[in-house]
Amino acid sequence: MRIVVTGGSGKAGRWVVRDLRDRGHDVLNVDLAHDGSAHGLCLLADLTDLGQAHEAITGADAVVHLGAVPAPGLRPEGETFRNNVLSTYNVFSAATEPGVTRVVWASSETVLGLPFDEPPAFAPVDETHPPRPESSYALSKLAGEAMAEQFARRSGVPFIGLRISNIMEPADYARFDGWQDDSRVRRWNLWGYVDVRDVAQAVRRALEANVHGSHVAIVAAADSCMRRDSAGLMAEAFPTVPLRRPIQGRETLLAIDRARSLLGYEPEHSWLDAV
């Protein structure tokens, strides 16, 4: 396929682009920063400009939209919201022109209420958890989910939003032992993470899945970032939060059941394999 990946120069984007190219796809990276690839494989564009977004996506069979201010606190709140919402609208608008058959895009775990200064309503947290954005970044991602529903309904193009957990590259795992003695360090997202290679896998499977309409799915590792069992962590950090089912060992508290059933996603990497 001819696939346009926005934000392909970023932390996740580099791995997504590589994974898709390794499988024979014709991939164009569209970003504000060049990725160093040969001429014609990376296009510099400002996706907050509707004309540039349309021109960049013309001729694509599928679009993977990762381009955004990637986290809260990097830019002023209003600028984060403006950039993310406007660029997402423009990309979605361009992606519903004739020819595009699938849109996969990066939503975020933050729409679920992260950081969990106020405890979650239940655990494991899944896609039925009420949205509770706590930053303009999270609000921009929730707005993107609403836009995806409208564009999918009006165009018939499937949209899959991946609520991606805290992304880790292999080199990041050296830090994990530093918080094992204090569960509070990582309680803000229920000790969740996801290997960047599994993010690339989730994107690829979302491009291939037999789906219609608009969907969201949490994408996380199968385990937590702690050596302790997950039920014990919940009892210590969130004793009043009800558990909807028994928690097995170190399993993730950001439920990935929907990604497994909808996309065929299955995490292949754990931080414990790298330390």
KEKE-3310 file (N, C-alpha, C; in steps of 0.2 Angstrom, whole numbers, plus 5000, padded with zeros to 4 digits):
npx = (5004:5002:5006:5003:5012:5010:5020:5031:5044:5045:5046:5038:5035:5046:5049:5037:5036:5048:5044:5033:5039:5048:5040:5037:5028:5025:5030:5027:5034:5027:5031:5036:5050:5064:5068:5080:5079:5080:5078:5061:5055:5052:5042:5042:5030:5017:5004:4994:4989:4977:4978:4991:4990:4980:4987:4998:4993:4986:4984:4987:4984:4981:4981:4991:4990:5001:5006:5008:5009:5017:5014:5008:5013:5024:5022:5013:4997:4985:4991:4995:4983:4977:4986:4985:4972:4968:4977:4973:4960:4962:4970:4961:4951:4957:4960:4948:4945:4943:4950:4958:4957:4958:4961:4972:4976:4984:4977:4976:4981:4979:4966:4958:4959:4971:4985:4981:4977:4965:4957:4954:4938:4936:4946:4953:4957:4947:4940:4927:4928:4924:4928:4940:4947:4962:4970:4975:4981:4976:4962:4963:4965:4953:4944:4948:4944:4930:4929:4934:4924:4913:4919:4921:4908:4902:4909:4912:4924:4935:4940:4953:4957:4971:4973:4986:4998:5011:5025:5040:5056:5069:5081:5076:5072:5082:5080:5070:5072:5074:5062:5056:5056:5046:5030:5022:5029:5025:5011:5003:4999:4993:5004:5008:5014:5021:5030:5039:5040:5030:5020:5022:5018:5004:4999:5001:4993:4981:4979:4977:4966:4949:4937:4924:4917:4921:4933:4940:4955:4964:4981:4994:5008:5008:5011:5015:5025:5031:5039:5032:5016:5001:4988:4992:4998:4987:4979:4988:4990:4977:4966:4952:4947:4936:4939:4936:4937:4947:4964:4978:4994:5007:4999:4994:4986:4979:4968:4969:4961:4951:4960:4966:4955:4949:4959:4969:4980:4994:5005:5023:5034:5042:5048:5055:5062:5073:5082)
npy = (4994:5012:5022:5035:5042:5052:5063:5054:5056:5055:5048:5036:5036:5034:5020:5014:5018:5012:4998:4996:4999:4989:4978:4980:4990:5006:5020:5036:5048:5062:5076:5089:5089:5083:5065:5060:5052:5046:5056:5061:5052:5058:5071:5088:5097:5107:5102:5109:5117:5117:5115:5110:5098:5091:5091:5083:5071:5066:5053:5043:5026:5023:5031:5035:5043:5051:5062:5076:5087:5079:5076:5082:5098:5102:5112:5128:5126:5130:5131:5118:5112:5119:5115:5101:5098:5105:5100:5087:5087:5092:5082:5071:5076:5077:5063:5058:5060:5053:5037:5034:5021:5018:5024:5025:5031:5040:5041:5043:5036:5045:5051:5044:5048:5051:5060:5049:5056:5058:5044:5030:5024:5011:4995:4982:4996:4999:5002:5006:5014:5030:5045:5056:5069:5077:5087:5099:5093:5079:5082:5087:5074:5068:5075:5072:5059:5061:5068:5058:5048:5056:5058:5045:5040:5049:5047:5033:5028:5017:5021:5020:5022:5022:5021:5024:5018:5024:5026:5016:5014:5002:5006:5013:5004:5003:5012:5007:4999:5008:5013:5003:5002:5011:5012:5023:5031:5027:5026:5035:5031:5019:5010:5007:5004:5003:4994:5002:4994:4986:4995:4999:4986:4986:4997:4992:4980:4986:4993:4982:4975:4969:4979:4991:5007:5018:5016:5014:5008:5002:5002:4993:4986:4969:4967:4975:4989:4986:4974:4968:4960:4965:4966:4968:4980:4988:4987:4994:5007:5011:5008:5009:5007:4997:4981:4974:4961:4946:4949:4944:4939:4949:4956:4969:4984:4992:4988:4977:4970:4973:4978:4966:4957:4965:4969:4959:4961:4957:4959:4958:4961:4963:4973:4966:4957:4963:4967)
npz = (5000:4997:5010:5020:5033:5046:5057:5057:5060:5074:5091:5091:5078:5070:5072:5067:5054:5049:5052:5043:5030:5030:5027:5015:5011:5003:5010:5015:5025:5034:5041:5052:5055:5047:5043:5039:5028:5011:4997:4993:5002:5013:5018:5022:5031:5037:5046:5052:5042:5031:5017:5015:5021:5013:5001:5005:5008:4996:4985:4993:5000:5013:5029:5042:5057:5067:5070:5081:5095:5107:5121:5137:5144:5136:5127:5128:5136:5128:5115:5113:5112:5101:5090:5090:5088:5077:5067:5067:5063:5050:5044:5045:5037:5024:5023:5020:5007:4990:4988:4999:5011:5024:5040:5053:5069:5082:5097:5115:5131:5140:5139:5148:5161:5166:5173:5187:5198:5204:5208:5197:5190:5191:5189:5180:5169:5155:5139:5141:5152:5159:5149:5155:5153:5159:5155:5142:5132:5133:5131:5118:5112:5115:5108:5095:5095:5094:5082:5073:5074:5067:5055:5050:5050:5040:5029:5027:5028:5037:5054:5066:5082:5092:5109:5115:5127:5139:5129:5127:5122:5118:5125:5136:5146:5155:5166:5173:5185:5194:5200:5207:5221:5226:5224:5221:5211:5198:5199:5192:5179:5182:5182:5169:5152:5135:5123:5110:5099:5099:5098:5084:5079:5083:5075:5062:5062:5064:5052:5044:5049:5049:5049:5052:5052:5067:5079:5095:5104:5118:5119:5126:5135:5139:5153:5168:5173:5185:5197:5206:5210:5201:5208:5221:5220:5217:5228:5238:5232:5227:5236:5237:5225:5214:5208:5193:5189:5194:5196:5187:5192:5186:5177:5165:5170:5162:5151:5138:5130:5120:5110:5107:5103:5092:5084:5083:5090:5100:5112:5111:5118:5133:5147:5156:5149:5144:5154)
capx = (5000:5005:5004:5006:5013:5012:5024:5035:5051:5045:5048:5035:5034:5052:5048:5031:5039:5053:5041:5029:5044:5051:5035:5036:5024:5027:5028:5029:5034:5025:5033:5040:5057:5066:5070:5086:5079:5082:5073:5055:5052:5050:5040:5041:5023:5013:4998:4989:4987:4973:4980:4997:4987:4977:4992:5003:4989:4984:4987:4988:4979:4980:4984:4993:4991:5004:5009:5005:5012:5016:5013:5006:5019:5029:5020:5007:4991:4981:4995:4995:4976:4976:4990:4983:4965:4968:4981:4970:4954:4965:4972:4955:4947:4960:4960:4941:4945:4943:4956:4960:4953:4959:4964:4974:4978:4986:4974:4981:4979:4977:4959:4955:4959:4978:4987:4976:4977:4958:4957:4950:4932:4937:4951:4958:4953:4946:4937:4921:4929:4922:4933:4941:4954:4965:4975:4973:4983:4971:4956:4963:4964:4946:4941:4950:4940:4924:4930:4935:4917:4909:4922:4919:4900:4900:4913:4912:4931:4936:4945:4955:4961:4975:4974:4993:5001:5018:5030:5046:5061:5073:5086:5072:5071:5087:5077:5064:5073:5074:5056:5053:5055:5041:5025:5019:5032:5022:5004:4999:4995:4992:5010:5007:5019:5021:5036:5038:5040:5023:5016:5022:5014:4997:4997:5001:4987:4975:4979:4975:4960:4943:4933:4920:4916:4926:4934:4946:4957:4970:4987:4999:5011:5004:5013:5016:5032:5034:5041:5027:5010:4997:4983:4995:4999:4981:4977:4992:4989:4970:4962:4945:4945:4934:4942:4930:4939:4953:4970:4983:5001:5009:4996:4993:4979:4976:4966:4971:4956:4949:4965:4967:4950:4947:4965:4973:4986:4997:5012:5028:5040:5042:5054:5059:5067:5079:5086)
capy = (5000:5018:5024:5042:5042:5059:5062:5048:5057:5055:5042:5030:5036:5031:5013:5013:5019:5006:4992:4996:4998:4982:4974:4981:4996:5012:5024:5043:5052:5069:5079:5096:5088:5077:5059:5059:5047:5048:5061:5058:5047:5062:5077:5093:5100:5110:5099:5114:5121:5112:5114:5106:5092:5088:5089:5078:5064:5065:5047:5038:5021:5023:5036:5034:5050:5051:5069:5080:5089:5072:5076:5089:5102:5103:5119:5131:5122:5132:5129:5111:5110:5121:5111:5094:5097:5108:5096:5081:5089:5093:5075:5067:5079:5075:5056:5055:5061:5047:5033:5032:5015:5016:5029:5023:5037:5040:5044:5042:5033:5051:5052:5040:5052:5051:5056:5047:5060:5055:5037:5028:5022:5003:4992:4985:5001:4998:5007:5008:5019:5037:5049:5061:5073:5082:5092:5101:5087:5074:5085:5087:5068:5066:5079:5068:5053:5063:5069:5051:5046:5059:5057:5038:5040:5052:5045:5026:5026:5015:5025:5016:5026:5018:5024:5021:5020:5027:5022:5015:5011:4997:5009:5016:5000:5003:5016:5004:4997:5014:5015:4997:5002:5016:5011:5029:5034:5026:5025:5040:5028:5012:5006:5005:5006:4999:4994:5005:4989:4984:5001:4998:4980:4988:5001:4987:4976:4991:4994:4976:4972:4969:4983:4996:5013:5021:5012:5015:5002:5003:4998:4993:4980:4964:4967:4982:4991:4984:4967:4966:4958:4971:4966:4971:4987:4992:4987:4998:5014:5013:5003:5009:5006:4991:4977:4971:4954:4944:4951:4938:4941:4956:4959:4976:4986:4995:4982:4977:4965:4975:4977:4959:4954:4969:4970:4953:4963:4953:4962:4953:4963:4965:4976:4961:4953:4968:4969)
capz = (5000:4998:5016:5023:5041:5049:5063:5056:5063:5081:5094:5089:5071:5067:5072:5063:5047:5048:5051:5037:5025:5030:5025:5007:5009:5000:5015:5015:5031:5033:5047:5053:5055:5042:5046:5036:5023:5004:4994:4991:5007:5019:5016:5027:5030:5043:5045:5054:5036:5027:5010:5015:5023:5008:4996:5007:5008:4990:4982:4998:5001:5020:5033:5049:5059:5073:5071:5086:5101:5110:5128:5141:5147:5131:5125:5132:5135:5122:5109:5112:5110:5094:5085:5089:5086:5070:5062:5066:5058:5043:5041:5044:5031:5018:5022:5017:5000:4987:4987:5006:5013:5031:5044:5060:5072:5089:5103:5121:5137:5145:5139:5153:5167:5168:5179:5191:5205:5206:5207:5191:5193:5191:5186:5175:5165:5148:5134:5144:5157:5157:5148:5160:5151:5164:5152:5135:5127:5134:5128:5111:5109:5115:5102:5089:5094:5092:5075:5070:5073:5062:5048:5048:5048:5034:5023:5026:5029:5044:5058:5072:5086:5097:5115:5117:5134:5139:5125:5129:5117:5122:5130:5141:5151:5161:5171:5177:5192:5199:5204:5210:5229:5227:5219:5219:5206:5192:5200:5188:5174:5184:5180:5162:5147:5129:5119:5104:5093:5099:5095:5077:5078:5083:5069:5056:5063:5063:5045:5041:5052:5045:5053:5049:5057:5071:5085:5099:5108:5122:5117:5131:5136:5143:5160:5171:5174:5191:5198:5211:5207:5200:5213:5227:5219:5217:5235:5241:5230:5226:5240:5236:5218:5213:5203:5190:5189:5197:5192:5187:5192:5184:5171:5164:5173:5156:5148:5130:5127:5114:5104:5105:5099:5087:5079:5083:5093:5105:5114:5110:5121:5140:5150:5160:5144:5143:5160)
cpx = (5004:5002:5007:5006:5014:5015:5029:5042:5051:5047:5045:5035:5040:5051:5042:5033:5043:5049:5037:5033:5047:5046:5033:5031:5028:5025:5031:5028:5032:5026:5036:5047:5058:5069:5077:5085:5080:5076:5067:5051:5050:5048:5039:5034:5021:5006:4992:4986:4983:4975:4986:4995:4985:4982:4997:4999:4987:4988:4988:4982:4977:4984:4985:4995:4994:5006:5005:5010:5011:5014:5011:5013:5024:5028:5015:5001:4987:4985:4995:4988:4975:4980:4987:4976:4965:4971:4977:4963:4957:4966:4966:4951:4950:4960:4953:4940:4945:4950:4959:4955:4953:4963:4966:4977:4980:4982:4979:4977:4976:4969:4955:4955:4966:4980:4982:4977:4970:4958:4952:4943:4932:4944:4950:4953:4953:4942:4931:4922:4927:4928:4934:4947:4956:4970:4972:4975:4978:4964:4957:4963:4957:4942:4942:4946:4933:4924:4930:4928:4913:4912:4920:4912:4899:4903:4913:4919:4932:4941:4946:4959:4964:4976:4981:4995:5008:5023:5037:5050:5066:5078:5082:5072:5076:5085:5072:5065:5073:5068:5053:5052:5049:5036:5021:5022:5028:5014:5000:4996:4994:4998:5011:5013:5018:5027:5035:5037:5033:5018:5016:5018:5006:4995:4997:4995:4981:4974:4976:4968:4954:4938:4929:4918:4922:4927:4940:4948:4964:4975:4993:5002:5006:5005:5013:5023:5035:5035:5035:5020:5005:4991:4986:4996:4993:4978:4981:4990:4982:4966:4955:4942:4942:4938:4936:4931:4945:4959:4975:4990:5002:5005:4995:4986:4976:4974:4967:4966:4954:4954:4966:4962:4948:4953:4969:4980:4988:5004:5017:5034:5038:5048:5059:5064:5073:5083:5089)
cpy = (5006:5021:5030:5041:5049:5058:5056:5049:5057:5049:5036:5030:5033:5023:5011:5013:5013:5000:4991:4995:4992:4977:4976:4987:5002:5018:5031:5046:5059:5072:5086:5095:5082:5071:5057:5053:5050:5053:5058:5053:5051:5069:5082:5097:5102:5107:5104:5118:5116:5110:5109:5099:5088:5086:5083:5071:5062:5058:5042:5033:5021:5028:5034:5040:5049:5058:5073:5082:5082:5071:5082:5092:5104:5110:5122:5127:5124:5131:5122:5109:5112:5117:5104:5094:5100:5103:5089:5082:5089:5086:5071:5070:5076:5067:5053:5057:5054:5043:5030:5027:5014:5022:5026:5029:5036:5044:5043:5039:5039:5053:5049:5043:5052:5059:5055:5050:5058:5048:5035:5025:5014:5001:4985:4991:4999:5003:5010:5013:5026:5041:5055:5065:5078:5087:5094:5096:5081:5076:5085:5079:5065:5069:5075:5062:5055:5065:5063:5048:5049:5058:5050:5037:5043:5050:5037:5023:5023:5019:5021:5020:5022:5023:5021:5023:5023:5023:5022:5012:5006:5000:5012:5011:5000:5007:5012:5001:5002:5016:5009:4997:5007:5015:5018:5033:5033:5024:5030:5037:5020:5007:5004:5007:5002:5000:4997:5000:4986:4989:5000:4992:4982:4992:4996:4983:4980:4992:4988:4973:4974:4973:4988:5001:5015:5017:5015:5009:5004:4999:4999:4987:4975:4964:4974:4983:4989:4976:4964:4964:4964:4971:4970:4978:4991:4992:4992:5006:5016:5008:5003:5008:4999:4987:4973:4963:4952:4946:4946:4941:4948:4959:4966:4978:4991:4990:4982:4972:4967:4975:4970:4956:4958:4969:4964:4955:4959:4956:4956:4955:4965:4968:4971:4957:4957:4970:4963)
cpz = (5000:5005:5018:5030:5043:5056:5063:5058:5070:5084:5092:5081:5067:5066:5067:5056:5045:5047:5045:5031:5024:5027:5018:5006:5007:5005:5014:5022:5030:5040:5047:5053:5050:5046:5043:5030:5016:5002:4991:4996:5013:5016:5022:5026:5037:5042:5048:5048:5032:5020:5010:5017:5017:5002:4998:5007:5001:4987:4987:4998:5008:5023:5040:5052:5066:5075:5076:5091:5106:5117:5131:5143:5142:5128:5129:5131:5129:5115:5107:5109:5102:5089:5084:5086:5078:5065:5062:5062:5051:5040:5040:5038:5025:5017:5020:5010:4996:4986:4994:5009:5020:5034:5051:5063:5080:5093:5109:5127:5142:5145:5145:5160:5170:5168:5184:5198:5208:5204:5201:5194:5194:5188:5185:5171:5158:5145:5137:5150:5155:5155:5153:5158:5157:5161:5145:5130:5127:5130:5121:5108:5110:5110:5096:5089:5092:5084:5071:5069:5068:5055:5046:5046:5042:5028:5022:5027:5036:5048:5064:5076:5092:5103:5118:5124:5133:5135:5127:5123:5121:5127:5136:5147:5157:5167:5175:5184:5197:5202:5207:5218:5231:5222:5217:5213:5199:5193:5195:5182:5175:5182:5173:5158:5141:5126:5112:5098:5093:5097:5087:5075:5078:5077:5063:5057:5062:5056:5041:5043:5048:5049:5049:5054:5061:5077:5089:5103:5112:5120:5122:5131:5140:5150:5162:5171:5180:5192:5202:5207:5207:5205:5219:5226:5219:5225:5239:5239:5229:5230:5239:5229:5217:5208:5200:5189:5192:5192:5193:5187:5191:5178:5171:5167:5168:5151:5141:5127:5121:5108:5102:5101:5092:5081:5078:5086:5099:5107:5114:5114:5129:5143:5153:5155:5143:5148:5164)
residu = (MET:ARG:ILE:VAL:VAL:THR:GLY:GLY:SER:GLY:LYS:ALA:GLY:ARG:TRP:VAL:VAL:ARG:ASP:LEU:ARG:ASP:ARG:GLY:HIS:ASP:VAL:LEU:ASN:VAL:ASP:LEU:ALA:HIS:ASP:GLY:SER:ALA:HIS:GLY:LEU:CYS:LEU:LEU:ALA:ASP:LEU:THR:ASP:LEU:GLY:GLN:ALA:HIS:GLU:ALA:ILE:THR:GLY:ALA:ASP:ALA:VAL:VAL:HIS:LEU:GLY:ALA:VAL:PRO:ALA:PRO:GLY:LEU:ARG:PRO:GLU:GLY:GLU:THR:PHE:ARG:ASN:ASN:VAL:LEU:SER:THR:TYR:ASN:VAL:PHE:SER:ALA:ALA:THR:GLU:PRO:GLY:VAL:THR:ARG:VAL:VAL:TRP:ALA:SER:SER:GLU:THR:VAL:LEU:GLY:LEU:PRO:PHE:ASP:GLU:PRO:PRO:ALA:PHE:ALA:PRO:VAL:ASP:GLU:THR:HIS:PRO:PRO:ARG:PRO:GLU:SER:SER:TYR:ALA:LEU:SER:LYS:LEU:ALA:GLY:GLU:ALA:MET:ALA:GLU:GLN:PHE:ALA:ARG:ARG:SER:GLY:VAL:PRO:PHE:ILE:GLY:LEU:ARG:ILE:SER:ASN:ILE:MET:GLU:PRO:ALA:ASP:TYR:ALA:ARG:PHE:ASP:GLY:TRP:GLN:ASP:ASP:SER:ARG:VAL:ARG:ARG:TRP:ASN:LEU:TRP:GLY:TYR:VAL:ASP:VAL:ARG:ASP:VAL:ALA:GLN:ALA:VAL:ARG:ARG:ALA:LEU:GLU:ALA:ASN:VAL:HIS:GLY:SER:HIS:VAL:ALA:ILE:VAL:ALA:ALA:ALA:ASP:SER:CYS:MET:ARG:ARG:ASP:SER:ALA:GLY:LEU:MET:ALA:GLU:ALA:PHE:PRO:THR:VAL:PRO:LEU:ARG:ARG:PRO:ILE:GLN:GLY:ARG:GLU:THR:LEU:LEU:ALA:ILE:ASP:ARG:ALA:ARG:SER:LEU:LEU:GLY:TYR:GLU:PRO:GLU:HIS:SER:TRP:LEU:ASP:ALA:VAL)
# end
